[in-house]
Amino acid sequence: MRKNQPYELQEKYGSDRGDMLVIGHLARRLGGRLRRDERGVSFMEFALILPIIVTMGFYGTELAWMAMINMQIAQIASSVADNASRLGQTDNSAVTPTVTETMIDSVMSGALVQGSYFNFEANGRIILSSLERDTATGRQFIHWQRCRGNLKVSSQYGAAGKGLTGSTIAGMGNPTIAAVAGSAVMYVEVNYTYQPLFGTWFVGQPNFRREAAYIIRDDRSLGTSTGTGVTPGTSTAKSLCS
């Protein structure tokens, strides 16, 4: 016989059956105490809700990061178009400057540095096009085009030379942007495949695309329509669309 068990049950029903009744009696008392005890309720509720809170926190962080990257893609497009429109402004020579490969490379390299913290070069692509108007025919055409970034994507408006022969183009963009005679529009397309923070569970890997355009601000020699439009620079060209 165990200590502190009710003697009455054992004396009335015998040792074995009395033990079973004692255990049942103690279990009912313990169950009643547990039902009335609310000291761990808050902890249990927090344990149940914690996975939901953590998941919502991760999801919110992912959305915030994605929105920031999307904004950065738009800023890269705008800065490349703006900087490309200023090429040759610092040239003080008496000869009207032409765009060189070195100038274009410097603009593109700056954009890659701007997107380096989210690994833009490996997952994105910048396409810079010079939209011009042919003086002889009045046709809009892409005189030259340069690219940087490892993402395999082409311009939605065609490659260099598009519009000069064959089918015509009204311009680039939506709404359509057209160049005026004797000038050019620096048109930029930026594409980027988003790299999520927490895998593809929340938002997957969407493709961001932004476009920007600036009319050239310098007195620039555009060259002949059938020419390259870009002269060699002081170093090997790094921005060819190949």
Solvent accessible surface area in square Angstrom, and as a share of the most:
residue,aa,sasa,rsa
1,M,159,0.71
2,R,151,0.55
3,K,175,0.74
4,N,135,0.69
5,Q,15,0.07
6,P,42,0.26
7,Y,126,0.48
8,E,123,0.55
9,L,46,0.23
10,Q,17,0.07
11,E,142,0.63
12,K,149,0.63
13,Y,75,0.29
14,G,33,0.32
15,S,76,0.49
16,D,117,0.61
17,R,148,0.54
18,G,0,0.00
19,D,35,0.18
20,M,132,0.59
21,L,64,0.32
22,V,0,0.00
23,I,84,0.43
24,G,25,0.24
25,H,65,0.29
26,L,85,0.42
27,A,59,0.46
28,R,166,0.61
29,R,144,0.52
30,L,99,0.49
31,G,21,0.21
32,G,6,0.06
33,R,156,0.57
34,L,117,0.58
35,R,191,0.70
36,R,175,0.64
37,D,53,0.28
38,E,130,0.58
39,R,213,0.78
40,G,39,0.37
41,V,66,0.38
42,S,84,0.54
43,F,145,0.60
44,M,113,0.50
45,E,101,0.45
46,F,108,0.45
47,A,47,0.36
48,L,134,0.66
49,I,74,0.37
50,L,73,0.36
51,P,81,0.51
52,I,92,0.47
53,I,90,0.46
54,V,64,0.37
55,T,68,0.40
56,M,128,0.57
57,G,40,0.39
58,F,94,0.39
59,Y,94,0.36
60,G,35,0.34
61,T,68,0.39
62,E,0,0.00
63,L,68,0.34
64,A,65,0.50
65,W,59,0.21
66,M,40,0.18
67,A,65,0.50
68,M,71,0.32
69,I,1,0.00
70,N,39,0.20
71,M,104,0.47
72,Q,29,0.13
73,I,0,0.00
74,A,38,0.29
75,Q,79,0.35
76,I,0,0.00
77,A,1,0.00
78,S,43,0.28
79,S,34,0.22
80,V,1,0.01
81,A,0,0.00
82,D,31,0.16
83,N,69,0.35
84,A,0,0.00
85,S,0,0.00
86,R,95,0.35
87,L,17,0.08
88,G,12,0.12
89,Q,84,0.38
90,T,125,0.73
91,D,59,0.31
92,N,147,0.75
93,S,67,0.43
94,A,113,0.88
95,V,114,0.66
96,T,53,0.31
97,P,21,0.13
98,T,46,0.27
99,V,2,0.01
100,T,29,0.17
101,E,18,0.08
102,T,47,0.27
103,M,51,0.23
104,I,0,0.00
105,D,11,0.06
106,S,70,0.45
107,V,14,0.08
108,M,0,0.00
109,S,42,0.27
110,G,41,0.39
111,A,3,0.02
112,L,16,0.08
113,V,109,0.63
114,Q,62,0.27
115,G,0,0.00
116,S,71,0.46
117,Y,117,0.45
118,F,12,0.05
119,N,84,0.43
120,F,0,0.00
121,E,78,0.35
122,A,48,0.37
123,N,27,0.14
124,G,0,0.00
125,R,31,0.11
126,I,0,0.00
127,I,2,0.01
128,L,0,0.00
129,S,0,0.00
130,S,0,0.00
131,L,0,0.00
132,E,7,0.03
133,R,93,0.34
134,D,10,0.05
135,T,114,0.66
136,A,93,0.72
137,T,88,0.51
138,G,26,0.25
139,R,60,0.22
140,Q,20,0.09
141,F,2,0.01
142,I,0,0.00
143,H,12,0.05
144,W,9,0.03
145,Q,16,0.07
146,R,26,0.10
147,C,7,0.04
148,R,34,0.13
149,G,12,0.11
150,N,92,0.47
151,L,43,0.22
152,K,186,0.79
153,V,52,0.30
154,S,90,0.58
155,S,17,0.11
156,Q,123,0.54
157,Y,49,0.19
158,G,23,0.22
159,A,69,0.53
160,A,57,0.45
161,G,34,0.33
162,K,77,0.33
163,G,0,0.00
164,L,34,0.17
165,T,106,0.61
166,G,63,0.61
167,S,78,0.50
168,T,93,0.54
169,I,33,0.17
170,A,79,0.61
171,G,10,0.10
172,M,1,0.01
173,G,12,0.12
174,N,151,0.78
175,P,116,0.73
176,T,79,0.46
177,I,66,0.34
178,A,54,0.42
179,A,5,0.04
180,V,87,0.50
181,A,62,0.48
182,G,60,0.58
183,S,17,0.11
184,A,0,0.00
185,V,8,0.05
186,M,1,0.00
187,Y,7,0.03
188,V,0,0.00
189,E,0,0.00
190,V,0,0.00
191,N,14,0.07
192,Y,3,0.01
193,T,28,0.16
194,Y,1,0.00
195,Q,63,0.28
196,P,26,0.16
197,L,83,0.41
198,F,65,0.27
199,G,39,0.37
200,T,80,0.47
201,W,218,0.77
202,F,53,0.22
203,V,37,0.21
204,G,21,0.20
205,Q,88,0.39
206,P,42,0.27
207,N,117,0.60
208,F,22,0.09
209,R,54,0.20
210,R,86,0.31
211,E,62,0.28
212,A,18,0.14
213,A,32,0.25
214,Y,69,0.26
215,I,94,0.48
216,I,18,0.09
217,R,103,0.38
218,D,17,0.09
219,D,111,0.58
220,R,18,0.07
221,S,40,0.26
222,L,33,0.16
223,G,54,0.52
224,T,96,0.56
225,S,29,0.19
226,T,124,0.72
227,G,32,0.31
228,T,98,0.57
229,G,16,0.15
230,V,10,0.06
231,T,51,0.30
232,P,119,0.75
233,G,27,0.26
234,T,133,0.77
235,S,63,0.41
236,T,115,0.67
237,A,29,0.23
238,K,130,0.55
239,S,0,0.00
240,L,93,0.46
241,C,55,0.33
242,S,134,0.86
